[in-house]
Amino acid sequence: MRGLLLVLVLLLGVVQYRLWFGEGSLAEKHRLELQVEEQTLINAQLSERNSELEREVLELQTGNEGLEQRAREQLGLIRKDETYYQVTDKQSSESAR
């Protein structure tokens, strides 16, 4: 009887060890859940960015207005017979000296 009790206690110890520290433990499960939440957030951000890029591509493919706007904003291009004026703040010009 005493031997059976000892075997059962050892078996309980092995099962408890695996539950708390072994492969598939509660700690590992919690860590994996946190990773899934983090990856879901990253995926949502990337999906939003992909949607914006897809919209930009469609705008550039469909007409010249989007292309012209992009050239004006990013490259500083102007049309023929247009005059370009650059306005600076008085404060920024004084601090540059």
C-alpha positions as CSV (number, residue, x, y, z in Angstrom):
1,M,0.0,0.0,0.0
2,R,2.8,2.4,0.9
3,G,4.5,1.7,-2.5
4,L,1.3,2.4,-4.4
5,L,0.9,5.8,-2.6
6,L,4.6,6.7,-3.4
7,V,4.0,5.9,-7.1
8,L,0.9,8.0,-7.2
9,V,2.6,10.9,-5.5
10,L,5.5,10.7,-8.0
11,L,3.0,10.5,-10.9
12,L,1.2,13.6,-9.6
13,G,4.5,15.4,-9.3
14,V,5.4,14.6,-13.0
15,V,2.0,15.7,-14.2
16,Q,2.2,18.9,-12.2
17,Y,5.7,19.6,-13.5
18,R,4.5,19.2,-17.1
19,L,1.5,21.4,-16.4
20,W,3.5,24.3,-15.1
21,F,7.0,24.0,-16.8
22,G,7.0,21.5,-19.6
23,E,6.0,21.6,-23.2
24,G,2.5,22.9,-23.6
25,S,2.5,24.4,-20.1
26,L,0.2,27.2,-19.0
27,A,3.1,29.7,-19.2
28,E,3.8,28.8,-22.8
29,K,0.2,29.1,-23.6
30,H,0.1,32.6,-22.1
31,R,3.2,33.6,-24.0
32,L,1.7,32.3,-27.3
33,E,-1.5,34.2,-26.7
34,L,0.4,37.4,-26.3
35,Q,2.3,36.7,-29.5
36,V,-1.0,36.2,-31.3
37,E,-2.4,39.5,-30.0
38,E,0.8,41.3,-31.1
39,Q,0.8,39.8,-34.5
40,T,-2.9,40.5,-35.0
41,L,-2.2,44.2,-34.3
42,I,0.7,44.2,-36.7
43,N,-1.4,42.5,-39.4
44,A,-4.2,45.1,-39.0
45,Q,-1.7,48.0,-39.4
46,L,-0.2,46.4,-42.5
47,S,-3.6,45.7,-43.9
48,E,-4.5,49.4,-43.5
49,R,-1.2,50.4,-45.1
50,N,-1.9,48.0,-48.0
51,S,-5.3,49.5,-48.6
52,E,-3.9,53.1,-48.7
53,L,-1.2,52.0,-51.2
54,E,-3.8,50.2,-53.3
55,R,-5.9,53.3,-53.4
56,E,-2.9,55.4,-54.4
57,V,-2.0,53.0,-57.2
58,L,-5.6,53.1,-58.5
59,E,-5.6,56.9,-58.5
60,L,-2.3,57.0,-60.4
61,Q,-3.5,54.5,-62.9
62,T,-6.9,56.2,-63.6
63,G,-6.0,59.7,-64.3
64,N,-3.4,62.5,-64.6
65,E,-4.7,64.5,-61.6
66,G,-3.3,62.2,-59.1
67,L,0.0,62.0,-60.9
68,E,0.2,65.8,-61.2
69,Q,-0.6,66.3,-57.6
70,R,2.1,63.8,-56.6
71,A,4.6,65.6,-58.8
72,R,3.8,68.9,-57.4
73,E,3.9,67.8,-53.7
74,Q,6.9,65.5,-53.7
75,L,9.0,66.8,-56.5
76,G,8.1,70.5,-56.4
77,L,7.3,70.6,-60.1
78,I,5.3,73.4,-61.7
79,R,3.4,73.8,-65.0
80,K,4.7,75.8,-67.9
81,D,3.9,79.5,-67.5
82,E,3.4,79.2,-63.7
83,T,5.3,81.2,-61.2
84,Y,6.6,79.6,-58.0
85,Y,6.6,81.6,-54.8
86,Q,8.3,80.4,-51.6
87,V,7.1,82.0,-48.5
88,T,9.2,81.8,-45.4
89,D,8.5,82.7,-41.8
90,K,10.4,85.6,-40.4
91,Q,11.3,83.6,-37.3
92,S,12.8,80.7,-39.2
93,S,14.9,83.1,-41.4
94,E,16.3,84.9,-38.3
95,S,17.1,81.6,-36.5
96,A,19.0,80.4,-39.6
97,R,21.5,83.3,-39.2
